Amino acid sequence: MALNARLDHRNPLVFDTHELGRRPGALQRLSRTIDAPKDLGIQGVIGVPEGAPVELDLRLESVMEGVLVTGTARALAKGECVR
């Protein structure tokens, strides 16, 4: 992404880190459910249907280089055997 690009704060996968602070070691936990975006998976093989719920449990940590995000995402994927 270009440095001058603007993030769309309406996108459910964009998180506000303003409250996190910039001191390394500052920590924030987030849990939320979002609608699956289009094309989440491998086209024609397996994926999460667009609009299906995706549960996010995230940990945002301020580090020297910026913000480190780790966590899990849970969703029901649908697919077919491709053998």
Secondary structure, 3 states (H helix, E strand, C coil): CCCCCCCCCCCCCCCCCHHHCCCCCCEEEEEEEEECCCCEEECCCEEECCCCEEEEEEEEEEECCEEEEEEEEECCCEECCCC
